[in-house]
């Protein structure tokens, strides 16, 4: 076998077949059990006509069946396309048009949504995830050997455009990212334990699962985030690695039980996706845990956290990148900027995506001369440490999930009476950020209830605004004619204090 995720998993199941590979909620699978189950599901998919590099969409909560299905797709060379469980039928239908999947798999709670996205003969593509439960048994012989540069899976990522981009991951990029992490953090290898609570429709879930299990790390996965349960697992199982958005760490630190929790075994704690409050850093530091700021993206293959020296002396900085992954700053003319000069953050290295699925224009725009741009502003100091300043892309990060403001705006624009709309972020105690819709239009037609009802029909729940402000005057504009979100953000910076939550 070559440099692939499947070769790594095959090695671990031969080397330590009885080691637990994954805990998911209250179930477990050893490496041997996972391998055996995956080979049988893979044969089942092959009998359904799934061929190498065919796309298979999965819309389901994290489960052992989902994990086994993910590895089955890798074994037969199919491309997994994990979908958000929050998708509406309309959103899922758009994804189907892009991916053209040969098969769609859904859990019981998402069958109606998936069925609503498929019409006519397409409905034959739909299979229940529960079907995989009956396929556990002794391993079967593999009949296909993936290659390192085969596409392993595709993850959607919402950026500044209304249409999400779909990031390609190959076996090589996943394995390179995993091994770079291991070389830089040797204690985070075989024998370590990681708690992962991100959804499989995001890199914090799907990529993390593949990365850590390929390294022989005992992986604890939760289908839903419950802070009390998460803290209990961290303590009782002596978790050594945890990587999540700040809101996860905030919710856990807010628990009364946190004060007396023994977290001395938590060796590596990393967060990214939003600024880290100083109070949060202090809360975890008081427990002996250094919460490292990281920078990265799905496109760059993951996130690279500050090393101990930077994390302790300058916790607001994101570190120097990876052993093989480099950070740099571009100035306004597109050349590499010297230390101390703010500009556009770019990344390059072997973990980078080869591009976006069926979108060469977006690929060319994001990857220039080997450097990947995430559309963010930052500055690098004399020691090479990056400090993130702000997002260029107009996204809202709510509970670790990216929301395209433009996508929400496009939906609200269709509400009768709306003339102008701008969606910005408002602070939220539970999710960190949440959408705030600022609207100008015909007040005789507009109502907050109608706007929210329309959004509920056309958007995933987490994208629906929790605050709505209806203005008496047209929204402020920049000289070039665009709505000035800078002015709106200044006006509504404390929106959560004076606007009522509408849901």
C-alpha positions as CSV (number, residue, x, y, z in Angstrom):
1,X,0.0,0.0,0.0
2,X,1.1,3.6,-0.6
3,X,1.0,6.8,1.4
4,X,-2.7,6.7,2.1
5,X,-5.1,6.9,5.0
6,X,-6.1,3.2,4.3
7,X,-2.5,2.0,4.5
8,X,-2.2,3.7,7.9
9,X,-5.4,2.2,9.2
10,X,-4.4,-1.3,7.9
11,X,-1.0,-0.9,9.7
12,X,-2.7,-0.1,13.0
13,X,-5.2,-2.9,12.7
14,X,-2.3,-5.4,12.2
15,X,0.0,-3.8,14.8
16,X,-2.6,-3.5,17.6
17,X,-5.9,-5.0,16.5
18,X,-7.4,-4.8,20.0
19,X,-6.7,-1.2,20.6
20,X,-9.8,1.0,20.7
21,X,-9.7,3.3,17.7
22,X,-12.9,5.3,18.4
23,X,-15.3,5.9,21.2
24,X,-18.5,7.5,19.9
25,X,-21.0,8.5,22.5
26,X,-21.3,5.2,24.4
27,X,-20.0,2.8,21.8
28,X,-16.5,1.7,20.8
29,X,-14.7,0.1,17.9
30,X,-11.2,-1.5,17.9
31,X,-9.0,-1.0,14.9
32,X,-9.7,-4.6,13.8
33,X,-13.5,-4.2,14.3
34,X,-13.5,-0.9,12.3
35,X,-11.4,-2.4,9.5
36,X,-13.6,-5.5,9.2
37,X,-16.9,-3.5,9.2
38,X,-15.5,-1.0,6.7
39,X,-14.5,-3.8,4.3
40,X,-18.0,-5.2,4.3
41,X,-19.7,-1.9,3.8
42,X,-17.2,-1.2,1.0
43,X,-18.2,-4.5,-0.7
44,X,-21.9,-3.5,-0.3
45,X,-21.2,-0.2,-1.9
46,X,-19.4,-1.8,-4.8
47,X,-22.4,-4.1,-5.3
48,X,-24.5,-1.0,-5.6
49,X,-22.3,0.2,-8.5
50,X,-20.1,2.6,-6.6
51,X,-16.7,3.0,-8.4
52,X,-13.4,4.7,-7.5
53,X,-13.8,8.5,-7.4
54,X,-17.6,8.3,-7.5
55,X,-19.1,10.8,-5.0
56,X,-21.1,9.6,-2.0
57,X,-23.0,12.2,0.0
58,X,-23.7,11.5,3.7
59,X,-26.1,13.6,5.8
60,X,-26.1,12.2,9.3
61,X,-25.1,12.9,12.9
62,X,-21.7,11.4,13.9
63,X,-22.1,7.7,14.8
64,X,-20.2,4.4,14.6
65,X,-22.1,3.6,11.4
66,X,-20.9,6.9,9.9
67,X,-17.3,6.3,11.0
68,X,-17.3,2.8,9.4
69,X,-18.9,4.2,6.3
70,X,-16.2,6.9,6.0
71,X,-13.5,4.2,6.0
72,X,-15.4,2.0,3.6
73,X,-15.5,4.8,1.1
74,X,-11.7,5.3,1.5
75,X,-11.1,1.6,0.9
76,X,-13.0,1.4,-2.4
77,X,-11.6,4.8,-3.6
78,X,-14.9,6.6,-3.5
79,X,-15.0,10.3,-2.6
80,X,-17.0,11.2,0.6
81,X,-19.0,14.4,0.6
82,X,-20.1,15.0,4.2
83,X,-23.2,17.2,4.4
84,X,-24.3,19.4,7.2
85,X,-27.2,17.9,9.3
86,X,-28.6,21.4,9.4
87,X,-29.2,21.5,5.7
88,X,-32.6,22.2,4.3
89,X,-33.8,20.3,1.3
90,X,-33.2,23.3,-0.9
91,X,-29.6,23.6,0.4
92,X,-29.0,19.9,0.0
93,X,-30.4,20.0,-3.6
94,X,-27.8,22.7,-4.5
95,X,-25.1,20.4,-3.1
96,X,-26.4,17.5,-5.2
97,X,-26.2,19.5,-8.3
98,X,-22.5,20.3,-7.6
99,X,-21.3,16.9,-6.5
100,X,-23.6,14.7,-8.7
101,X,-23.3,11.9,-6.1
102,X,-23.9,8.3,-7.2
103,X,-25.2,7.5,-3.7
104,X,-26.8,9.6,-0.9
105,X,-26.8,8.2,2.7
106,X,-28.9,9.7,5.5
107,X,-29.7,8.8,9.1
108,X,-33.3,8.4,10.1
109,X,-33.8,12.0,11.2
110,X,-32.5,13.3,7.9
111,X,-34.3,10.9,5.5
112,X,-37.1,13.3,4.8
113,X,-34.7,16.2,4.1
114,X,-32.6,14.0,1.8
115,X,-35.7,12.7,0.0
116,X,-37.0,16.2,-0.5
117,X,-33.7,17.1,-2.3
118,X,-33.9,14.2,-4.7
119,X,-36.5,14.0,-7.5
120,X,-37.6,11.3,-9.8
121,X,-35.0,8.6,-10.6
122,X,-32.6,10.4,-8.2
123,X,-34.6,9.0,-5.3
124,X,-33.1,5.6,-6.0
125,X,-29.8,6.9,-4.9
126,X,-30.9,7.3,-1.3
127,X,-30.0,4.7,1.3
128,X,-30.5,4.7,5.1
129,X,-27.4,4.8,7.2
130,X,-29.0,2.2,9.5
131,X,-28.5,-0.3,6.6
132,X,-24.8,-0.4,7.5
133,X,-25.5,-1.7,11.0
134,X,-26.2,-5.2,9.6
135,X,-22.9,-5.5,7.8
136,X,-20.6,-6.0,10.8
137,X,-18.6,-9.2,10.6
138,X,-15.2,-10.7,9.7
139,X,-13.0,-8.6,7.3
140,X,-13.1,-9.2,3.6
141,X,-10.2,-8.9,1.2
142,X,-9.7,-5.4,-0.3
143,X,-10.0,-5.3,-4.1
144,X,-8.9,-1.7,-4.6
145,X,-5.8,0.1,-3.5
146,X,-6.2,3.9,-3.4
147,X,-3.3,6.1,-4.6
148,X,-1.8,8.9,-2.5
149,X,-3.1,11.7,-4.8
150,X,-6.6,10.2,-5.1
151,X,-9.3,12.5,-3.7
152,X,-10.4,11.2,-0.3
153,X,-13.2,13.6,0.6
154,X,-14.6,17.0,-0.1
155,X,-15.7,19.5,2.6
156,X,-17.9,22.5,2.0
157,X,-16.7,25.8,3.5
158,X,-18.7,29.0,3.7
159,X,-16.7,32.1,3.0
160,X,-17.5,35.5,1.8
161,X,-19.5,34.3,-1.2
162,X,-23.1,33.1,-1.0
163,X,-22.2,29.8,-2.7
164,X,-20.0,27.6,-0.4
165,X,-16.7,26.4,-1.9
166,X,-15.9,22.7,-1.7
167,X,-12.4,22.0,-0.5
168,X,-10.7,18.9,-1.9
169,X,-8.6,16.6,0.4
170,X,-6.4,13.9,-1.0
171,X,-4.9,11.0,0.9
172,X,-1.5,12.7,0.7
173,X,-2.7,16.0,2.1
174,X,-4.4,14.3,5.1
175,X,-1.5,12.1,5.9
176,X,1.1,14.9,5.5
177,X,-0.9,17.1,7.8
178,X,-1.2,14.2,10.4
179,X,2.6,13.5,10.3
180,X,3.6,17.1,10.4
181,X,1.5,17.5,13.6
182,X,3.1,14.3,15.0
183,X,6.6,15.5,14.3
184,X,5.9,18.8,16.0
185,X,4.0,17.3,18.9
186,X,5.6,13.9,19.5
187,X,3.5,13.3,22.7
188,X,0.4,13.6,20.6
189,X,0.9,10.2,18.9
190,X,0.2,6.6,19.7
191,X,-0.9,6.3,23.3
192,X,-2.5,9.8,23.3
193,X,-6.3,10.4,23.7
194,X,-8.2,13.1,21.8
195,X,-11.7,14.5,22.4
196,X,-13.3,15.6,19.1
197,X,-16.8,17.1,19.1
198,X,-16.9,18.9,15.7
199,X,-19.5,17.8,13.2
200,X,-18.4,15.4,10.4
201,X,-19.6,18.1,7.9
202,X,-16.6,20.2,8.9
203,X,-12.8,19.7,9.0
204,X,-13.0,19.9,12.8
205,X,-14.9,16.6,12.7
206,X,-14.1,14.7,9.6
207,X,-10.4,15.7,9.1
208,X,-9.7,15.4,12.8
209,X,-11.2,11.8,12.9
210,X,-9.0,10.7,9.9
211,X,-5.9,12.5,11.2
212,X,-5.9,11.2,14.7
213,X,-7.0,7.6,14.0
214,X,-4.3,7.4,11.3
215,X,-1.8,8.2,14.0
216,X,-3.0,5.4,16.3
217,X,-4.6,7.9,18.7
218,X,-7.6,6.7,20.8
219,X,-10.3,9.1,19.5
220,X,-13.3,10.1,21.5
221,X,-16.1,11.5,19.3
222,X,-19.4,13.1,20.5
223,X,-22.4,13.3,18.2
224,X,-23.6,16.4,20.0
225,X,-21.7,18.9,22.3
226,X,-22.7,18.7,25.9
227,X,-20.3,20.7,28.1
228,X,-21.0,18.6,31.2
229,X,-20.4,15.3,29.4
230,X,-17.4,16.7,27.6
231,X,-15.7,17.7,30.9
232,X,-16.6,14.4,32.5
233,X,-14.9,12.5,29.6
234,X,-11.9,14.8,29.8
235,X,-11.4,14.0,33.5
236,X,-12.3,10.3,33.7
237,X,-10.6,9.3,30.4
238,X,-7.6,11.5,31.0
239,X,-7.9,13.2,27.6
240,X,-4.5,14.6,26.4
241,X,-5.5,16.5,23.2
242,X,-8.4,18.9,22.5
243,X,-8.8,21.2,19.5
244,X,-11.9,23.3,19.2
245,X,-13.3,26.8,18.6
246,X,-13.2,29.1,21.6
247,X,-16.9,28.7,22.3
248,X,-16.4,25.0,23.3
249,X,-13.7,26.0,25.8
250,X,-15.8,28.8,27.1
251,X,-18.9,26.6,27.7
252,X,-16.7,24.0,29.6
253,X,-14.9,26.7,31.7
254,X,-18.3,28.1,32.7
255,X,-19.4,24.9,34.5
256,X,-19.3,24.9,38.3
257,X,-17.5,21.5,38.1
258,X,-14.6,23.1,36.1
259,X,-13.1,24.6,39.3
260,X,-12.3,21.2,40.8
261,X,-11.7,19.2,37.6
262,X,-8.3,17.5,37.3
263,X,-7.0,18.4,33.8
264,X,-3.3,17.9,34.5
265,X,-3.1,15.3,31.7
266,X,-4.4,17.7,29.0
267,X,-1.1,18.2,27.2
268,X,-2.2,19.9,24.0
269,X,-5.1,22.4,23.8
270,X,-5.6,24.3,20.7
271,X,-8.3,26.8,19.5
272,X,-8.9,28.8,16.4
273,X,-11.7,30.4,14.3
274,X,-12.3,33.4,16.6
275,X,-10.4,35.7,18.9
276,X,-9.7,34.2,22.4
277,X,-10.9,36.4,25.3
278,X,-8.1,37.0,27.9
279,X,-10.4,35.7,30.6
280,X,-10.7,32.4,28.8
281,X,-6.9,32.0,28.5
282,X,-6.6,32.8,32.2
283,X,-9.4,30.3,33.2
284,X,-7.6,27.4,31.5
285,X,-4.1,28.6,32.5
286,X,-5.3,28.4,36.1
287,X,-6.0,24.7,35.5
288,X,-2.4,24.3,34.2
289,X,-3.6,24.1,30.6
290,X,-1.9,26.4,28.0
291,X,-4.6,27.3,25.4
292,X,-2.8,27.7,22.2
293,X,-4.0,30.1,19.5
294,X,-3.9,28.6,16.1
295,X,-4.3,29.8,12.5
296,X,-5.4,27.8,9.5
297,X,-8.3,26.8,7.3
298,X,-9.9,23.8,5.5
299,X,-8.0,24.9,2.4
300,X,-4.6,24.9,4.1
301,X,-5.2,21.4,5.5
302,X,-5.8,22.3,9.1
303,X,-4.5,24.7,11.7
304,X,-1.0,25.3,13.2
305,X,-0.9,26.4,16.8
306,X,1.6,28.6,18.7
307,X,4.5,26.7,20.2
308,X,5.0,26.8,24.0
309,X,7.3,29.9,24.0
310,X,4.8,32.0,22.0
311,X,1.7,30.6,23.7
312,X,3.1,31.5,27.1
313,X,4.6,34.9,26.3
314,X,2.3,36.2,23.6
315,X,-1.0,34.2,23.7
316,X,-2.7,36.4,21.1
317,X,-0.2,35.2,18.5
318,X,-0.7,32.0,16.3
319,X,2.8,30.8,16.2
320,X,5.3,30.3,13.3
321,X,3.4,27.7,11.2
322,X,4.5,24.1,10.8
323,X,7.7,22.3,10.1
324,X,6.7,22.1,6.4
325,X,4.0,24.8,6.4
326,X,4.9,28.5,6.1
327,X,3.1,31.7,7.0
328,X,3.7,35.0,5.2
329,X,2.1,38.4,4.7
330,X,1.4,40.1,1.4
331,X,1.4,43.9,1.2
332,X,-0.9,45.9,-1.0
333,X,1.1,45.3,-4.2
334,X,1.1,41.6,-3.7
335,X,4.8,41.2,-2.6
336,X,5.9,39.6,0.6
337,X,5.8,42.1,3.4
338,X,8.6,42.6,5.9
339,X,8.1,41.8,9.6
340,X,5.8,44.2,11.4
341,X,3.8,45.1,8.3
342,X,0.1,44.2,8.3
343,X,-1.3,42.6,5.2
344,X,-3.0,39.6,3.7
345,X,-2.1,36.3,5.4
346,X,-0.9,33.6,3.0
347,X,0.1,30.0,3.6
348,X,2.0,27.4,1.6
349,X,3.0,23.8,2.2
350,X,2.3,20.2,1.3
351,X,-0.9,20.0,3.4
352,X,-2.7,22.5,1.2
353,X,-5.7,21.5,-0.9
354,X,-5.1,21.0,-4.6
355,X,-8.1,23.2,-5.2
356,X,-11.9,23.5,-5.0
357,X,-14.2,20.9,-6.5
358,X,-15.1,21.9,-10.1
359,X,-14.2,25.5,-9.5
360,X,-11.0,26.4,-11.3
361,X,-11.7,30.1,-11.1
362,X,-12.0,30.0,-7.3
363,X,-8.8,27.8,-7.2
364,X,-6.8,30.3,-9.2
365,X,-8.0,33.2,-7.1
366,X,-7.1,31.4,-3.8
367,X,-3.8,29.8,-4.8
368,X,-1.3,32.2,-6.4
369,X,2.3,31.3,-7.0
370,X,2.0,28.4,-4.6
371,X,0.7,30.6,-1.8
372,X,-2.9,30.1,-0.5
373,X,-4.9,33.1,0.6
374,X,-7.7,32.7,3.2
375,X,-8.8,36.3,2.9
376,X,-7.5,37.3,6.3
377,X,-5.5,40.2,7.6
378,X,-2.5,39.7,9.9
379,X,1.1,40.7,10.8
380,X,4.2,38.6,11.5
381,X,6.8,39.7,14.1
382,X,10.6,39.5,13.8
383,X,10.5,35.9,15.3
384,X,8.1,34.7,12.6
385,X,5.0,34.5,14.8
386,X,1.7,35.4,13.2
387,X,-0.9,37.6,14.8
388,X,-4.4,37.5,13.2
389,X,-6.0,40.9,12.9
390,X,-9.4,40.5,11.2
391,X,-11.2,38.6,8.5
392,X,-11.3,40.0,5.0
393,X,-13.9,37.6,4.1
394,X,-17.3,38.5,5.4
395,X,-18.1,35.5,7.5
396,X,-19.7,35.0,10.9
397,X,-18.4,32.2,13.0
398,X,-21.2,30.9,15.2
399,X,-20.4,28.0,17.6
400,X,-17.4,27.2,15.4
401,X,-19.5,27.1,12.2
402,X,-19.0,29.5,9.3
403,X,-22.0,31.5,8.0
404,X,-21.8,33.4,4.8
405,X,-23.4,36.8,5.4
406,X,-24.1,37.2,1.7
407,X,-26.0,33.9,1.6
408,X,-28.3,35.1,4.4
409,X,-28.7,38.5,2.7
410,X,-29.7,36.8,-0.5
411,X,-32.5,35.0,1.3
412,X,-33.8,38.0,3.2
413,X,-33.8,40.1,0.0
414,X,-36.6,37.9,-1.3
415,X,-38.9,39.0,1.6
416,X,-41.6,41.4,0.3
417,X,-40.9,45.0,1.3
418,X,-37.1,44.5,1.8
419,X,-35.1,47.1,-0.1
420,X,-31.7,46.9,1.5
421,X,-30.2,44.3,3.9
422,X,-26.8,43.8,5.5
423,X,-26.0,40.9,7.8
424,X,-23.3,41.4,10.4
425,X,-22.3,39.5,13.5
426,X,-23.6,40.2,17.0
427,X,-22.0,38.8,20.2
428,X,-23.8,35.8,21.7
429,X,-23.1,34.1,25.1
430,X,-23.8,30.6,23.8
431,X,-22.4,30.7,20.2
432,X,-19.8,33.4,20.4
433,X,-21.3,35.2,17.3
434,X,-24.7,35.1,15.7
435,X,-26.2,36.8,12.6
436,X,-27.8,40.2,13.0
437,X,-29.8,41.4,10.0
438,X,-30.1,45.2,9.4
439,X,-32.9,46.0,7.0
440,X,-34.4,49.0,5.3
441,X,-37.6,48.8,3.4
442,X,-41.3,49.4,3.3
443,X,-42.4,49.2,6.9
444,X,-46.0,48.6,6.0
445,X,-45.0,45.2,4.6
446,X,-42.1,44.3,6.8
447,X,-42.4,42.3,10.0
448,X,-39.7,40.5,12.0
449,X,-41.9,37.4,12.2
450,X,-42.2,37.2,8.4
451,X,-38.4,37.6,8.0
452,X,-37.6,34.9,10.5
453,X,-40.3,32.6,9.0
454,X,-38.8,33.0,5.5
455,X,-35.3,32.4,6.8
456,X,-36.4,29.2,8.6
457,X,-37.8,27.9,5.4
458,X,-34.7,28.5,3.3
459,X,-31.7,28.4,5.7
460,X,-30.2,26.0,8.2
461,X,-31.2,26.8,11.7
462,X,-27.8,28.2,12.8
463,X,-27.8,30.7,9.8
464,X,-31.1,32.3,10.8
465,X,-30.6,35.7,12.4
466,X,-31.2,36.0,16.1
467,X,-31.3,39.8,15.9
468,X,-33.2,41.9,13.4
469,X,-33.0,45.7,13.2
470,X,-35.3,47.6,10.8
471,X,-34.0,51.0,9.9
472,X,-35.9,54.2,9.1
473,X,-33.4,55.4,6.6
474,X,-31.4,53.8,3.8
475,X,-28.3,52.0,5.0
476,X,-25.0,53.9,4.9
477,X,-22.9,53.5,1.8
478,X,-19.2,53.6,0.9
479,X,-18.0,56.0,-1.9
480,X,-17.9,53.0,-4.3
481,X,-21.6,52.4,-3.6
482,X,-21.4,49.4,-1.3
483,X,-23.2,49.2,2.0
484,X,-20.8,50.3,4.7
485,X,-20.6,47.4,7.1
486,X,-17.9,49.3,9.0
487,X,-20.5,51.9,10.0
488,X,-23.1,49.3,10.8
489,X,-20.7,47.3,13.0
490,X,-19.9,50.4,14.9
491,X,-23.6,51.2,15.4
492,X,-24.5,47.7,16.5
493,X,-21.3,46.7,18.3
494,X,-23.4,46.2,21.5
495,X,-26.5,45.0,19.8
496,X,-27.0,42.1,22.2
497,X,-27.5,44.7,25.0
498,X,-30.3,46.8,23.3
499,X,-31.9,44.6,20.7
500,X,-34.3,41.8,21.7
501,X,-33.5,38.3,20.5
502,X,-36.1,37.2,18.0
503,X,-35.5,33.5,18.4
